[in-house]
């Protein structure tokens, strides 16, 4: 993409309403625009990152054997009355009356709706296990929406629902989701710590939140420092293997890590003092097992091996997709702007032409742009007639992990400058070697000469 043809409404000044880093940088980098309190339009750069995050989630859900669907954003109140949650949910639910005076609601979560789908089509234990999920817009009418996409009223969310014959099977689904989420967050450059949590309005005896450590987090967290040394890495997991998934769960949950809601001073005292840590955390996902709570209320039953009709065991599993953008920025930025991890960056690298209109510099930039594009990479070429300082400031603000700087002086020596946004370190390389380095970073194979 050529920056001269892109819609990137960068702001020089920080809007007064932005209180935290992610909100400031998302507004300044032209990623979002507020439409009303807690509701945002997603502009091209923000929308591009949103899609990158969504793609990773879809890939990891498919790896775990989960099946995507799409449910409506508007639900009938009848299902919620059937489950008993319509009146109990509270004022966060946006209740609507249509032109025929039927009670409707804007989806805050979809346990009732997906259970109704299940009970309409599944009759036998032979069709289990089954996990369905969607990535869909949700709405919760926060009394004080704030912090940009971190605490908005409308938000983009992955919500998944497992249906299993027994509690044991459902707990394997729980473990499978925990493993899947660990992989998902690491691919986004995040360390999301699973922490014992409270079930809230969804309910459930088993639940873990995934929290990213950040100074602006809403939750106070207590954890054993050893947990921050754990990495999922490149290990291969058979998601159908109960023991393997259980082993990963135990590895990542055996050390103390809890939010302030579930903190236990007696258990905390057993953690060696030199490993006790307190911090702030941003919730980016949560998994639940809640047994037969919804299947009994909504009569979601199957025939088991003995011919008896039994309610299925269920769980739900959520990832805050739009919230993740804010969390990544909170965890990865400096005083110049965003620093995107390679896994979610909107463009793989930036190309900065220091002297637009210079024949040699223009030709070198065009060649870099064409070669990177031919490799399937997405460069952002700043071809504007702007000062070099302004171009660098824009690249730093939008946070692309790598920048190739091209100027007449370097080209006389046959080199361009490759700079890491994260470290600030630069290296002079021939243009073809700079391309090879970018290709290597992103795992792209180059054609042999």
C-alpha positions in Angstrom: 0.0 0.0 0.0 1.2 3.5 -0.9 0.7 5.9 2.0 -0.3 8.7 -0.5 -3.3 6.5 -1.5 -4.2 5.2 2.0 -6.7 6.7 4.4 -4.7 7.3 7.6 -6.0 10.3 9.4 -3.1 10.8 11.9 -3.5 13.3 14.6 -0.6 15.4 16.0 -2.4 16.3 19.2 -3.8 13.8 21.8 -7.6 14.1 22.2 -8.6 15.3 25.6 -10.9 12.4 26.2 -8.2 9.7 25.9 -7.0 8.7 29.4 -4.9 5.6 28.7 -2.1 4.9 26.3 -4.0 2.5 23.9 -6.9 5.0 23.6 -4.5 7.9 22.8 -2.5 6.0 20.2 -5.5 4.4 18.5 -7.0 7.9 18.1 -3.8 9.5 17.1 -2.8 6.7 14.6 -6.2 7.0 12.9 -7.4 3.5 13.9 -10.8 4.4 15.4 -13.2 7.3 15.6 -15.8 7.6 18.3 -19.4 7.5 17.0 -21.0 7.8 20.4 -20.2 6.9 24.0 -18.4 3.6 24.0 -19.1 3.0 20.3 -16.4 3.3 17.6 -16.0 3.3 13.8 -13.0 1.2 12.8 -10.9 3.0 10.3 -8.6 1.2 7.8 -5.5 0.7 10.0 -7.5 -0.4 13.1 -9.8 -2.6 11.0 -6.7 -4.3 9.4 -5.3 -5.2 12.8 -8.8 -6.4 14.0 -8.8 -8.8 11.0 -5.3 -10.0 11.7 -6.4 -10.9 15.3 -9.6 -12.5 14.0 -7.6 -14.7 11.5 -5.3 -16.0 14.2 -8.3 -16.9 16.4 -10.0 -18.7 13.5 -6.8 -20.7 12.7 -6.3 -21.8 16.3 -10.0 -22.7 16.8 -9.8 -24.9 13.6 -6.6 -26.5 15.0 -8.5 -27.4 18.1 -11.4 -28.9 16.1 -14.0 -26.2 16.8 -16.6 -25.3 14.2 -17.5 -21.7 13.2 -21.1 -20.4 12.9 -22.7 -17.0 12.8 -25.6 -16.0 15.1 -27.7 -12.8 14.9 -26.8 -9.8 17.0 -30.5 -9.3 17.9 -32.2 -12.0 19.9 -35.7 -12.7 21.1 -36.3 -12.2 24.8 -38.3 -15.4 24.9 -35.2 -17.6 25.1 -33.8 -15.6 27.9 -37.1 -15.8 29.8 -36.9 -19.6 29.3 -33.5 -19.8 30.8 -34.4 -17.3 33.6 -31.8 -14.8 32.7 -33.9 -12.0 31.1 -34.8 -10.2 34.3 -31.6 -11.3 36.2 -29.0 -10.0 33.7 -29.4 -6.4 34.7 -29.2 -3.0 33.0 -26.2 -3.9 30.9 -28.6 -5.7 28.6 -30.0 -3.4 25.9 -33.6 -4.3 25.7 -35.5 -3.5 22.5 -39.2 -3.6 21.4 -39.9 -4.2 17.7 -42.8 -2.7 15.7 -45.0 -5.7 16.7 -44.3 -5.0 20.4 -42.2 -8.1 20.7 -39.4 -8.0 23.3 -35.9 -8.3 21.8 -32.4 -7.6 22.9 -29.0 -6.8 21.5 -26.7 -9.8 22.2 -24.5 -9.5 25.3 -23.7 -13.2 25.1 -25.3 -16.2 23.3 -25.6 -19.2 25.6 -29.4 -19.4 25.1 -29.2 -18.9 21.3 -26.6 -21.6 20.7 -28.4 -24.0 23.1 -31.6 -23.5 21.1 -29.6 -24.4 17.9 -28.2 -27.5 19.5 -31.5 -28.8 20.9 -33.2 -28.3 17.5 -30.8 -30.7 15.7 -28.8 -32.9 18.0 -30.5 -36.0 19.4 -27.8 -38.6 20.2 -24.5 -39.0 22.1 -23.1 -40.2 18.8 -23.1 -36.5 17.6 -20.9 -35.5 20.6 -18.5 -33.9 21.4 -19.4 -30.7 19.6 -18.0 -27.2 19.9 -19.5 -24.2 18.0 -18.1 -20.7 18.0 -18.6 -17.4 16.4 -16.8 -14.0 16.2 -19.6 -11.4 16.4 -20.4 -7.9 17.6 -21.9 -7.7 21.1 -23.4 -4.9 23.2 -23.3 -4.3 26.9 -24.7 -1.0 28.1 -21.8 0.0 30.4 -22.9 2.8 32.8 -19.5 4.6 32.3 -17.8 3.5 29.1 -14.2 4.6 29.1 -10.7 3.7 27.9 -11.6 3.5 24.3 -12.0 -0.1 23.0 -11.0 -1.5 26.4 -14.3 -0.6 28.1 -16.7 0.1 25.2 -20.4 -0.7 25.0 -20.1 -2.3 21.5 -17.3 -4.9 21.2 -16.1 -7.6 18.9 -15.9 -11.0 20.6 -15.2 -14.6 20.0 -17.6 -16.8 21.9 -17.5 -20.6 21.8 -19.8 -23.2 23.3 -19.0 -26.9 23.9 -21.6 -29.7 24.3 -20.5 -32.9 25.8 -22.2 -36.1 27.2 -20.4 -36.1 30.6 -18.7 -33.8 33.0 -15.4 -35.5 32.3 -15.8 -34.9 28.5 -16.7 -31.3 29.2 -13.7 -30.7 31.4 -11.5 -32.0 28.6 -13.2 -29.4 26.4 -12.3 -26.9 29.1 -8.7 -28.0 29.1 -8.6 -28.0 25.3 -9.8 -24.4 25.2 -7.2 -23.3 27.7 -4.4 -24.8 25.6 -5.9 -23.3 22.4 -6.0 -19.9 24.0 -2.4 -20.1 25.2 -1.3 -20.7 21.6 -3.6 -17.9 20.3 -2.2 -15.2 22.6 1.4 -16.2 22.1 0.9 -15.9 18.4 -0.2 -12.3 19.0 3.0 -11.5 20.9 1.2 -11.6 24.3 1.8 -13.4 27.5 -1.7 -14.0 28.8 -1.7 -15.6 32.3 -4.6 -17.9 33.1 -6.0 -16.9 36.5 -8.6 -18.4 38.8 -11.7 -16.2 38.4 -15.3 -15.7 39.4 -18.2 -17.0 37.2 -20.2 -13.8 37.2 -23.6 -13.8 35.5 -22.6 -16.7 33.2 -22.0 -19.0 36.1 -19.9 -22.1 36.5 -17.7 -23.8 39.1 -14.7 -23.9 36.8 -13.5 -20.7 35.2 -10.2 -19.0 34.4 -9.6 -15.5 33.1 -6.7 -14.7 30.8 -5.0 -11.5 31.8 -2.2 -9.5 30.2 0.0 -7.6 32.7 -0.2 -3.8 32.2 -0.1 -0.7 34.4 -3.5 0.4 33.2 -5.3 -2.9 33.9 -8.6 -2.7 35.7 -7.9 -5.8 37.9 -5.4 -6.2 40.7 -3.6 -9.6 40.3 -1.5 -11.7 42.5 0.9 -14.3 41.0 3.9 -16.4 41.4 6.7 -15.0 39.3 7.6 -18.4 38.0 4.5 -18.3 35.8 5.9 -15.5 33.7 8.7 -17.8 32.6 6.3 -20.3 31.0 6.0 -20.3 27.3 3.8 -22.5 25.1 6.3 -22.2 22.3 6.3 -24.5 19.2 5.2 -27.6 21.0 2.7 -29.8 19.1 -0.5 -30.7 20.9 -3.0 -33.5 20.1 -6.2 -31.7 21.1 -8.0 -35.1 21.3 -5.4 -36.4 23.8 -7.0 -35.9 27.3 -3.8 -36.5 29.2 -1.7 -34.1 27.1 -4.2 -31.3 27.4 -4.5 -31.9 31.2 -0.7 -31.8 31.5 -0.6 -28.4 29.8 -3.4 -27.0 32.0 -1.7 -28.2 35.2 1.6 -26.7 34.0 0.1 -23.3 33.5 -2.4 -23.3 36.5 -0.5 -25.1 39.2 1.4 -21.9 40.2 -0.6 -19.2 42.1 -2.3 -16.6 39.8 -5.5 -15.0 40.8 -7.5 -11.8 40.4 -8.5 -9.7 43.5 -11.9 -11.3 43.3 -10.6 -14.8 44.1 -7.4 -13.9 45.9 -6.8 -16.2 49.0 -4.4 -14.9 51.5 -3.9 -18.3 53.1 -2.9 -19.9 49.9 -0.9 -16.8 48.9 1.2 -17.1 52.0 2.5 -20.5 50.8 4.2 -18.8 47.8 7.8 -18.1 48.6 8.1 -14.4 49.4 10.8 -13.7 46.7 8.3 -15.0 44.1 5.2 -13.1 45.2 4.2 -10.4 42.7 1.3 -8.0 42.5 0.4 -6.0 39.4 -2.5 -4.8 37.3 -4.0 -7.0 34.6 -6.2 -6.6 31.5 -8.7 -9.4 30.9 -8.6 -10.6 27.3 -10.5 -13.8 27.6 -12.3 -16.3 29.9 -13.3 -19.9 29.8 -16.2 -21.5 31.8 -17.6 -24.9 32.6 -21.1 -24.6 33.9 -22.5 -28.2 33.6 -26.2 -28.6 32.8 -27.3 -25.1 33.9 -28.5 -24.1 30.4 -29.3 -27.5 29.0 -31.7 -28.3 31.8 -33.4 -24.9 31.6 -33.7 -25.2 27.8 -34.3 -29.0 27.6 -31.1 -29.6 25.5 -31.0 -33.4 26.0 -29.5 -36.4 24.0 -30.0 -40.1 24.2 -27.0 -41.7 25.9 -25.6 -45.3 25.4 -28.3 -46.8 27.6 -31.2 -45.1 25.7 -31.9 -42.6 28.5 -32.5 -38.9 27.8 -29.8 -36.8 29.6 -29.0 -33.1 29.6 -25.7 -32.2 27.9 -22.8 -30.7 29.8 -21.7 -27.3 28.5 -19.1 -24.6 28.8 -18.5 -21.2 27.1 -15.2 -19.7 26.1 -14.7 -16.0 25.1 -11.9 -13.8 23.7 -12.3 -10.1 23.5 -11.2 -9.5 19.9 -11.5 -5.7 19.8 -10.3 -5.4 23.4 -7.1 -7.3 22.4 -6.0 -4.3 20.2 -6.0 -2.1 23.3 -4.3 -4.8 25.4 -1.5 -5.3 22.8 -0.8 -1.6 22.7 -0.9 -1.3 26.5 1.7 -4.1 26.7 3.8 -3.0 23.7 4.5 0.8 23.2 6.9 3.5 23.9 6.7 7.3 24.1 6.8 7.5 20.3 3.8 5.2 19.6 2.7 1.7 19.1 5.1 -1.3 18.7 3.2 -4.1 16.9 4.3 -7.7 17.4 5.0 -9.3 14.0 1.9 -11.6 14.3 -0.6 -8.8 14.2 1.1 -5.9 12.5 -1.1 -4.2 9.9 1.8 -4.0 7.4 4.9 -6.2 7.6 7.3 -3.3 7.1 7.4 0.4 6.2 9.4 1.9 3.3 10.5 5.5 3.8 11.8 7.5 0.8 14.0 10.3 2.2 14.0 12.2 -1.1 10.8 11.8 -3.0 11.4 12.9 -6.6 15.0 11.7 -6.7 15.2 9.3 -9.6 17.5 6.8 -7.9 15.7 6.9 -4.6 12.3 6.6 -6.2 13.5 3.6 -8.3 15.0 1.8 -5.3 11.8 2.3 -3.3 9.6 1.0 -6.2 11.9 -2.0 -6.6 11.7 -2.8 -2.8 7.9 -2.3 -2.8 7.5 -4.6 -5.9 9.8 -7.4 -4.6 8.2 -7.5 -1.1 4.7 -7.5 -2.6 5.6 -10.3 -5.0 6.7 -12.4 -1.9 3.1 -12.0 -0.5 4.2 -9.5 2.1 2.4 -6.2 2.7 4.8 -3.2 2.8 3.5 0.4 3.5 5.5 2.8 1.3 5.6 6.3 2.5 5.8 8.1 -0.9 4.5 11.4 0.3 6.3 14.7 -0.3 6.9 15.2 3.4 9.9 16.0 5.5 11.9 13.0 6.7 11.2 13.8 10.3 7.4 13.7 9.6 7.7 10.3 7.9 9.7 8.8 10.7 7.2 10.2 13.3 4.3 8.6 11.4 6.1 5.2 11.2 6.9 5.3 14.9 3.4 6.2 15.8 1.7 3.5 13.8 4.2 1.0 15.1 5.3 -1.2 12.1 7.9 -3.7 13.4 10.4 -3.0 10.7 11.3 0.0 8.5 13.5 0.2 5.4 14.9 3.7 4.9 16.1 4.7 1.4 18.1 7.8 0.6 20.5 9.1 -2.0 23.5 9.0 0.4 23.0 5.3 1.3 22.3 4.3 -2.3 25.7 5.7 -3.4 27.2 3.1 -1.2 24.7 0.4 -2.4 22.8 0.2 0.9 19.5 0.9 2.6 18.8 1.1 6.4 16.8 -1.6 8.1 15.5 -0.5 11.5 13.8 -2.5 14.3 10.9 -0.5 15.8 11.2 -2.5 19.1 14.9 -2.0 19.7 15.6 1.0 17.6 18.7 -0.7 16.2 19.6 -0.1 12.6 21.7 -2.0 10.0 22.9 -0.9 6.6 22.3 -3.6 4.0 22.1 -3.9 0.2 18.4 -3.7 -0.8 18.2 -7.4 -1.7 19.6 -8.4 1.7 17.1 -6.2 3.5 14.3 -7.9 1.6 15.8 -11.3 2.5 15.9 -10.3 6.1 12.2 -9.3 6.2 11.2 -12.5 4.3 13.1 -14.5 6.9 11.5 -12.8 9.8 8.0 -13.6 8.5 8.9 -17.1 7.4 8.4 -16.3 3.7 10.4 -18.5 1.2 12.2 -16.6 -1.6 12.6 -17.9 -5.1 16.1 -19.2 -5.8 18.2 -17.3 -8.3 
